[in-house]
Amino acid sequence: MNLAAIQAFIFDMDGVLYRGDVAILGARDFLADLMAAYVPFRLLTNNSGATPEQYASRLAVMGISVAPEHIMTSALATADYLAEVSPHGGRVYAIGGEGVRDALRRRGFELVPDAPADYVVVGIDWNVNYDAFRRANAAIRGGARFIGTNGDKTFPHPDGIVPGNGALLAFLETATGVKPTVIGKPEVGIFTQTAHSMGVSADLTAMVGDRLDTDIEGAARAGMRSIFLLSGVHTRDDLVWAPAQPDIVYDDIAALRAAWLGRLSANL
């Protein structure tokens, strides 16, 4: 892949920019390089739990300085999607953290405590209980459209692999017989929305990720270039089974930065 043809970047966060609460070497410098060169970029996460402001604060603690406007979450993409299909707002029963609720409120949706509702939106919620599922079930059975921020079945946690948002969606799908509309990676919508927010076409945008099944596959579906980093979940050996292959592979973001700076030097 010719890095000189890339006009914008989308970065996954965990496994690309940081691991746990520690920045990966090269992440801070590469984002600073892009800002200095006026190259648009976004940080894209399937985790809907936090707001962009909260993510920006967390990154700042790691020494990575970005504005909230640089961050796209599956919660924001979900709210954008609903604003397109329902521009006059509507009643939403939401399961999810502050990231989901804040995104929906900003887009003018009314959050309701029970049925009836126009939409049921489900994002990751570490404190969800049976009563919340009972209310969501009633709303969906009453005609509300069922929307999931993302379909990740599992989530990496200090205690190990724990159920992700996909598991919550499966609970409600089993109870209602209704399949949700899922917005997050690897679905096309979140990629095209993110590229649109930068004013760059998908074919001139590169997705940088560590997961073949979400980052790389989603980029392929959206017609984007993809850069696979070996600093996170998947390894080079996993390329054997991956249905979508990346355009290029680097060990980590420091190696990508070196290649990008080399491309600049070659053009001098």
QUIGI-V309894 format. One line per field, one symbol per residue. ss: DSSP state (@ for helix, = for strand, . for the rest). psi: psi as a letter, one per 30 degrees, with the letter a starting at -180 (. if undefined). burial: b if it has 9 or more other C-alpha atoms within 8 Angstrom, else e. A space follows every 10 residues. Layout:
BEGIN
ss = ???
psi = ???
burial = ???
END
This chain:
BEGIN
ss = ..@@@..=== ==.=...==. .==...@@@@ @@@@@@...= =====..... .@@@@@@@@@ @......@@@ ===@@@@@@@ @@@@@..... =====..@@@ @@@@@@...= =.......== ==.......@ @@@@@@@@@@ @...====.. ...====..= ===.@@@@@@ @@@@@@.... ==.....@@@ @@@@@@@@.. .@@@=====. .@@@@@@@@@ @@..=====. .....@@@@@ .......=== ..@@@@@@@@ @@@@@@..
psi = kjfffkflkk kldkfeflkc gkkkkfeeee eeeeeeghkk lkkkkfjgel leeeeeeeee efgjjllfff kklfeeeeee eefefifgal kkjkklafee eeeeefggkk kkfllllekj kjlkjfgkle eeeeeeeeee fgfkkjkkel gjelkklffa klkaeeeeee eeeeefgkkl jkelkgkeee eeeeeeffgk lefgkkkjlf kefeeeeeee efgllkjkkg gbellefffe fkfkklelkl eafeeeeeee eeeeeff.
burial = eeeeebbbbb bbbbbbbbbe eebbebbbeb eeebbeeebb bbbbbbbbbb bbeebbeebb ebebeeebeb bbbbbbbbbb bbbeeeeebb bbbbbbbbbb bbbbbebbbb bbebbebbbb bbbbbeebee ebbebbbbbb eeebbbbbbb bbbbbeeeee ebbbbbbbbe ebbeebebeb ebbbbbbbbb bbbbbbebeb ebebbbbbbb bbbbbbbbbb bbebbbbbbb bbebeeeebe ebebbbbebb bbbbbbbeeb eebbeeee
END
